[in-house]
Amino acid sequence: MKKNLILLLFVISTFVGCSHDEEMIYSCDKAVNEWTIDNLTFIQKMTRKDWLVLSKAEKRAAYRAFTQQQRINFWLDKLQEVKSLNWSIEEIHHIEKVESFIKDHTEFMNNKKLSDEELDILEKYFYMWLEEGKSVYGWTDNIGISIAGSGEVAKNTKGELFDEATEYNNDSDLTNRGGEECECNQSVFSDFCGGAGPCVESKCTEQADGCGWLFLQQCNGICYRVDYEQVLE
């Protein structure tokens, strides 16, 4: 009962955390948003190598400011890097299907929110792609996400990433994180927190993109490091 109350307070507090007006908002963190606006010219010349050294909040904001070609180059670079790991030839061909999707849907990489039809295409494609990876090659959800759901460097073929340590929620600090920006996409197809989750759906931002498959889905949740079933008790 206590955990239910804490989770409810958490969701309510994040609901009012960040509201958007007609001005472009890159981050709900005022300092990060101002940094993005002040450095927009530099950000729009960044490579993925430049992006990797930013903080997590800066990474989300900077990616939202990327041009269409930057986003395409970002993911093609990531996939080339992933393919250098110790995969089988067949697995590499399966990874290359993500490259083909990007090249066939370059319009998805512009700075506009995807339509419901486009989101449906994206979600169905990656659902089938990941399910094939799991059934044919023994992949896990985390392996698929490490390939096409995270911009971080893949540590190995097991779905582990080289990533800065991040402190996530636990049941003692939820009420202290009101207003924090969403950091993951919670959908019916996958949970993009990997081992740092689950991704608890929340209204902490007003549907900003930059999460999910190829960062094309909306950030609608916060990674919550506690057993989900315990939260719902």
N, C-alpha and C positions, 0 to 999 in steps of 0.2 A: 504493500500500500504506500509506503514511504517513497519507494522508487517511482511508483506511478505519479505521485505528486511532484517529485523533483523533475521528472521528464516533462510533465505538463507545464511547469514553470519555465523550463528551458525552451520549449516550443513557443510559448507565449512571448518570452523575452526576445527570441530571435525574430519573431514575426514583425516586430516594429523596428528592427535593427537598421534597415537600410531602405530608403525609398528613392525611387528614380523620378526625375522630372524630364523635361525635354532636352536638357544638357546631357552629353555623353558622360556616363559614369563608368570608370574602369575598375573601381574598387570601392567597397563600403568603408574602408579605412581612409579617412580624410587625408592623412599624410601620404599614403601610397597613391591615392588618386591624384593628388597634387604633384607628386613625383612623376607620375606617368604623363600628365599634361605638360609639365615643365620640360620633360625629356623626350617628347614625342618624336622629334626628328631623329634623335639618336636611336630610340627604340625601333623605329621603322627601318633601320639599317642593321639591326641585330641579326646574328646567326644563332642557330641553336646552341652553339658553344658559348656564346655570350649569355644566352638565356639561362643556361645551366648554373651559372654562378649567382643568380639572383635568389632572394628569399622566396618562400612559398607564396606569400601575398603578392610580391612583385612579379613573380612568374605568371600568375593568373592575370594580373592587370596588364602586363606587357603583351601577353599573347592576345588579349582582347584588342590591343592597339595595333597588332600586326596587320600588314597588308595581305591581300589574297595570295600573292606570290610567296611572301614570307611563310605563310602557313603551309603552302604546298611544299616548299623547300624544307621546312622544319620536319615534316613527317617523312619525306623521302630520305632525309639525312638519318632520322631515327631508324628507319627500316633497313637502310644500308648497314648501320651499326649493328642492329639486331642480327642480321644475316651473317655477320662475321663470327657469331658464336657457333658452338659445336652442335649444329642441327644435322639431321639426315637430309639428303637431297630432296626427298619428298616433302619434308617439313619446310624447307626453304621455298619450294614451289608454293606451298600453302601460304606462307608469309607474303609471297609476291602477289597473292590475290588482293591483299590490302593495298599494295602499290597500284594495282590495276583499278581498284575502286576509286582511289584518289584521282588518278588520271582520267577516269571516265566521268567523274563528278567534280570537276574543278570548281564549278559554280557553287558547290557547297562550302567552299573555303573563303567565300567573301565575308564581309563584315555584317551581313544581315542574318537575322534570326531565321532558322530553317522553318519552312511551312510544315503543317501537319503531314502532308503527303511526303515531303522530303525526309522528315523524321521517321516516317514509317518505312521508307526505303532503307535508310541507314540502319535502323534497329533490326529489321528482318534480315538484312544482309549479314550483319555481324553476329546475330543469333545463329544463323545457319553456319557461318564461318567458324565460330567458336565450337558449336556442337560437332562439326566435322573434325575439328582438331582434337576434341575430347574423345570421340568414338574411334577415330582412326589412329591417332598418335599418342593417346593417353594423356593429353594435355589437361590442365586444370583451368578453372576460371582465372586464377592469378597469372598463368602463363599468357593467356590471351590478352589480359589487361596490360601486362608488362610490354606487350608488343604494340598494341594499338589503342591503349587507354591511358597511357602515361608517357610524358615526354622525357622522363628521367632515363638514365643509362641503365640498361639491363645488365645485371651482374652475371647471370648464367641463363641456362635454358629451363630453369625450374620456376621462373616467375619472380625471382628476387631482383630488387632494384638497388642501385647505389643512390641513396637519397639521404638528405640531411635528417637527423633525428627530429621527430616532431612529437610534442606532448599532446595527446588526445584526451578527450573527456574521460572521466571516471565518475562514479556515482557520488563523489564528494565535492565536485567542483562545477557541476552543470549550471547552477544558478549564478555563477560568476562569469559566464561567457555570453551574456546577453548582448545582442547587436553584432556578434561576430559574423563575418562573411561566410557564405556556404562554400564548401571545399570539395564536394563530391556529387556525383549523380546517382540518385537512388531510383532504379527503374525495375520493371518486371524481369528484365533480361540478365542483369548483372549488378554486382555491388562493387563499385570502383574504389573502395577503401583497401581492398586486398586484406592483408593481415592486420590492419589498423582500424577495423570496423566493428560492427557494420555501419553503413551509411544511413543515418537516421534522417528521414525526410523532414524538412522544416521549411518555413517561409522566411528564412533569415535574409534573403535578398529577393528582389523582384525579377526572378527568372533570368539572371545573367548567364551567358554562355561561358564556355571554357572548361567544361568537364565532360566525362563520358567518352564514348568512342571518338577518336580523332579530335577530341575537345569540341565536338560539334553539338553536344547536348547541354542542357542547362544544369547549372549548379543549384541543386535543390536540397542539399543535406549536409550534415556535419558528421565526420567520422567519430564514432562513439565506442571507445574501447571498454566494452563490458559485454558479457553474454546477453544476447538480445532476448532470449527467453526469460532471463531474470528480470530484465527491464519491464517486460510485459506482465509479470506476475502481479 
